[in-house]
Amino acid sequence: PFQFINIGQHEKSIVLTKMVQRDAHNPFNTWQRESIAANNSVAFPTRTLAIVAVDDDAVVRRWLLHKAWLANVSYSAFDSASTELVQEIVQITYDNVEIEWASA
């Protein structure tokens, strides 16, 4: 699930909830490590991020977030007795968005 929010006149954000992934070379984990390393820097690492909505194996909509950077990452509660996976709740700020609609 995700939601778009406005956090200022020129800054826009999206909040994504995803499952934590173990692979250290996963593109998101790499981006997160780069962002942590740049914590005291003026500029955070940015990406063009594609969010794709799929229905019955067909792409129905695609959002391209340009100059996106990680504004905040938090986690769901961890319960070692539970079989549920830990979620990452990620706030991503971006400069602009392109929306591509599937052709009918």
C-alpha positions as CSV (number, residue, x, y, z in Angstrom):
1,P,0.0,0.0,0.0
2,F,1.1,3.6,-0.6
3,Q,-0.3,7.1,-0.2
4,F,0.8,10.4,-1.7
5,I,1.1,13.3,0.8
6,N,2.1,16.9,0.4
7,I,4.7,18.1,2.9
8,G,5.3,21.6,1.6
9,Q,4.9,23.9,-1.3
10,H,7.6,22.2,-3.4
11,E,8.2,18.9,-1.7
12,K,6.0,15.9,-2.2
13,S,6.2,12.5,-0.5
14,I,4.9,9.1,-0.8
15,V,4.7,6.5,2.0
16,L,5.3,2.9,1.0
17,T,5.0,-0.2,3.2
18,K,7.0,-3.2,2.1
19,M,8.5,-6.3,3.5
20,V,12.2,-6.2,4.7
21,Q,14.4,-8.0,2.2
22,R,17.6,-9.7,3.3
23,D,19.7,-9.4,0.1
24,A,22.4,-6.8,0.8
25,H,22.7,-6.2,-2.9
26,N,18.9,-5.5,-3.4
27,P,18.6,-2.0,-5.0
28,F,16.5,-0.6,-2.2
29,N,19.0,-1.9,0.5
30,T,21.9,-0.4,-1.5
31,W,20.0,3.0,-1.7
32,Q,19.3,2.9,2.0
33,R,23.0,2.3,2.9
34,E,24.0,5.1,0.6
35,S,21.5,7.4,2.3
36,I,22.7,6.5,5.7
37,A,26.3,7.2,4.7
38,A,25.3,10.6,3.3
39,N,23.4,11.5,6.5
40,N,25.7,14.5,7.3
41,S,25.8,15.6,3.7
42,V,23.9,18.4,2.0
43,A,22.6,16.1,-0.8
44,F,21.1,12.7,-0.3
45,P,21.4,10.1,-3.1
46,T,18.5,10.3,-5.5
47,R,16.9,7.9,-7.8
48,T,14.2,7.7,-10.5
49,L,11.8,5.3,-8.8
50,A,9.1,3.4,-10.6
51,I,6.0,2.2,-8.8
52,V,3.9,-0.2,-10.9
53,A,0.3,-1.3,-10.3
54,V,-0.4,-4.7,-11.7
55,D,-3.8,-6.4,-12.1
56,D,-4.1,-9.9,-13.5
57,D,-0.4,-9.8,-14.6
58,A,-1.0,-6.7,-16.6
59,V,0.5,-3.3,-15.8
60,V,-2.4,-0.8,-15.3
61,R,-0.5,2.2,-14.0
62,R,3.1,3.3,-13.5
63,W,4.3,6.2,-11.4
64,L,7.8,7.5,-12.0
65,L,9.1,9.6,-9.1
66,H,12.0,11.8,-10.3
67,K,14.8,12.9,-8.0
68,A,13.4,10.7,-5.2
69,W,15.3,10.4,-1.9
70,L,14.7,8.5,1.3
71,A,13.2,10.9,3.9
72,N,12.4,8.4,6.6
73,V,12.5,4.6,7.2
74,S,10.7,2.9,10.2
75,Y,9.8,-0.6,11.0
76,S,6.8,-2.6,12.3
77,A,7.1,-4.1,15.7
78,F,9.3,-7.2,15.8
79,D,7.9,-10.2,17.6
80,S,10.2,-13.3,17.6
81,A,7.3,-15.5,18.6
82,S,5.3,-14.4,15.5
83,T,5.6,-15.8,12.0
84,E,4.8,-12.4,10.4
85,L,7.5,-10.6,8.5
86,V,8.8,-7.2,9.5
87,Q,7.6,-4.3,7.4
88,E,9.6,-1.3,6.3
89,I,7.6,1.9,6.3
90,V,9.4,4.2,3.9
91,Q,8.7,7.9,3.3
92,I,10.2,9.0,-0.1
93,T,10.3,12.6,-1.1
94,Y,10.6,13.5,-4.8
95,D,10.7,16.5,-7.1
96,N,8.1,15.5,-9.6
97,V,6.0,12.5,-10.7
98,E,5.0,11.2,-14.1
99,I,1.9,8.9,-14.3
100,E,1.6,6.4,-17.2
101,W,-1.8,4.9,-17.7
102,A,-2.3,1.5,-19.5
103,S,-3.8,1.8,-22.9
104,A,-7.3,0.3,-23.1
